[in-house]
Each structure stands twice: as structure tokens, then as C-alpha cells.
């Protein structure tokens, strides 16, 4: 029986319990290079008017789709009548 069992796990000498510490990388300690200056086109104020219109349209389509899917789900779920029969079937 002793030959068939494995000895208990013992960590390597000099190693502590748990995971080794996470050491910072040398690349992360260096400062990031400065970004190039923005061009006049990039500095221009962004217009959100068109995005708001598209978001409103998307909300309307989502609401309409939910109503349609709910109606389909209600029709697909058979309601049981008396004695467990399905209406419309004889």
C-alpha cells in the first residue's frame, strides 16, 4: 500500500506559500512619450445632433420589436382549457 501512494506535496526549498510577488516591468516605469499636438480638424467641436436623432430612432425600433416579439410569444404559448385540452383542437 505504501508503494502505491504518493508522498505529500512539499514546496521547493526557499519558496514561500502562495503566488510569487508581481514585480513591476522595466517598460512600465518609464514615462510615456508626449502625444503630438492636435490638428485644427481634430480640435473642432463634435456635433451630437445627428447622434441623438439616430439614438431616438434606435429606441423606437427596439420598442416596436419588443412589442412584436411579445405578441408572437403570447400567440405561441398554448393556453390550456378545461381538462388540459388545448383550445381549437378536437
N, C-alpha and C positions, 0 to 999 in steps of 0.2 A: 504494500500500500504506500510506503514511504517513497519508493522509486517512481510511482505514478503521479505524485503530487508535485506541484511547483513550489519553490521557496517563496516566502512573502516578498513583495516588491520593496526594494530598498533604493533610495536615490543615490546618485553618484556621489562620492566623497567631495565635500566642498560646496555642494549645491544646497541651497535652502529650499524651503517649501514654497509651492506656488509658481506662478509665472515669473520669468526674469523681468527686470525693470525695462521700461521703454526708454531707450536713450535717444536724445534729440539728434536728428540728422545734421550734418555739417551744412547742407544746402539750405535748410530752414533758418539757420542763424544769420545768414547774410541778408541784408536789406534788399527788397525788391527794386528793380530799376524803375525810374520815373516814367510815367506814361507820356506819350507825345502830346503836344498841345492840340486842342480840338479845332477843326476847321470851321469856318462860318456856317457851313451847311449842317454840321453836327451840333453846333451851338443853338441852332434855331429851335424855337419852342415847338413842341409837338402838339398837334391839334387832336383832341379827343372826340370831337363832334361825330365823326363818322363811326368811330368805335362804339359810341353809345347807341347809335342807330342800329348797328349790327347786333349789339347785345340785346336790345329790345326785340328785334326780330327773332333772335335765337330763343329768347324766353317765351315768345308767343308760340313758336313751333314746338318747343318742349311741352308747354301746357296742352296744346292740341293733341300731341302724340300721346301724352299720358291719358287724356280723356278717351281717345280712341282705343288704346290698349286696355284700359279698364272696362270699356264696353265690350270688347272682344272677350275678355276674361270672364265677365259676367255671363255672356251667352254660352261660353264653352263649359261652364260649370253646371252639370245637370242637377236640377233641384229634384229631390225625391218627393213623391206624392204619398198617398195612403198605402200602407203595407209595403213600403220600399220600392214601389213601381216608379218608373221614370215617365213623366208626362209626355204624351204624344206617341207612346209605344203601346201596342196591344199584345 
